[in-house]
Amino acid sequence: MYYKKNDCFHTIRILPMSKEEFNNASYESVQNNFFLGILQHREYRFKSLGMKADSGTLVLFQYAGQIIAIAILEDIVFFEQPLNDIYTGAYQFDPKSIVVFDPITREETRSIWSNFKQFSQSKQILDPKLFDLLHTLLLSKKMKCAIS
């Protein structure tokens, strides 16, 4: 696995994903087609302001009320003109860092970050000092890496 216990992240963010953006696909379909396919070769475009985060941020992708993937942010780019009159910018992730797994539930997230209340459309910040607990939880999940 790309991640190791004791990895140090300055920031961990939850990035909500819209089911409508993915045609209400199942989380397995989004994992296989988007994370393990498209995202390796393309940026993740956003429609509004996007999240404020620095390079090196660990991003947890929230889809359908659960965490279904993680990746390390490399950069955020803003387009001079909206792409296709829709997208105002894009996140760029390290393709080697993209990992999908059996979903992490709200209860499991709360077991790591006790101040976590629920999944929502807000881009939440989590305490990076608790990464080792997340890492341990991920080891209990069936994982697939985008690039082995």
N, C-alpha and C positions, 0 to 999 in steps of 0.2 A: 504494500500500500504506500502511496505517496506520502502520507502523513505519519509522523512518529510521535509517540508520547514525549512530552516536554517540548514540543514545537512551541515557538513563541509568536503569538499574533498580537499586534497592538489593538486590533479591533475585530470583533465578530459581529456581523450584521445578518438579520433575516430579511430576505428580499421576497416580498409577495409576488406571485405570478398569477395573472388573470386566466381563469379557465376559458373565457371567451377568446382570448388571444390564441389559444390552442384548440379551438373548436370543441370545447368540452371533452377533450380526449381523456382517457384513463391516465393515472399517474405512470403506469408501466409504459404506455405509448409515449408519453412526454420524456420519460427517462431514456428509452431506447432510440427514439427518433430525433429528439432535440439534443439532449445532453451527450449521448454516446455517438451521435451522428453530426448534426448540423453545427452545434456549438464548437466543435473541435476546429472548424474551418471558417467560422464566421463569428462576428460579435453579436451580443445580445442587445437588440435595439429597444429603446424605451420611448414612450409617447409624451411624457410630461417632464418634470424637472429631473427625475432620476434621484438616486440616493447620493448623499455626500459621503464619500469614503476615499481613503488613500490607497495607493498601490500597496499590495500585501495584505489587504483586508480579507479575512476568511468570510465567504458569503454562504449562508445556508438558504437554500431555495425552498420557499413555502408554496405548495400547490395543493389545493383542495383540503386545507386545514391540517397539513402535515408537512414535515421536512422530507424532501425526496432526493436532494442532491447537495453537494458542496463543491466549491471551487475557490481559487485564490484570484482576486481581482488584480489585474495588471494596470489597467488604465480606464478612464472614462473620457470619451470624446463627445463633443457637442458639434452638431452639424450647423453650417452657416445658414442653410435653408432646410426646412423639414424634408426628410427623405420620403418620397411618395406622398407628400403632404400630410404625413402622419407622425413619423419618428423624428424626435428632436435630438437624439444622441444615442450612444451605445456604450455598453460595458464590454471590456475586453478581458478575457480570463486566460490564465495559463492552461493550455489544453492538457498538460500532464497532471494538473491538479483536479480535474473533473472526476468526481466519484458519485455514483448512484448506489442506492441501498434500499433495503426494506424500509418503509417510511418510519420516521420518528414522530411519535404522537405528541399531543399537547402535554399529556401526563409525563411522558419521558423527558420532554423539554423542561418541564417544571421541576422534575427530580434533579436536574442539573442546576438550573437557574431558578431559585425559589421565588424570585420577584417577577418571573414571567407569568403573565395572566392568561393570555389566549392569543391565538393567531388572528391577525386582522390585515387590513390593507395598508397599515403603516409599516414603514421600514424600521424595524426595531434594532436596538444595540444591545448586545449581551456582553457580560464580563469575560474578557479573554483569559483571565487567570484560571477559569474553569475548563479550559480546553481539554485537559487530561481526562476529565469525566466524560466529555463528549467523545473523545478518542476511545475510551473503554466501551462506551455504548456502541459506537460504530463497529468495533470488533465483534460484537454480538449479532450484527446484521449481515445479511448476505450482500456483499458489495461487488460492484463492477467498476473498473477504472476505464476511462475513455482511452487512454494510451497505457499499455502495460510496460 
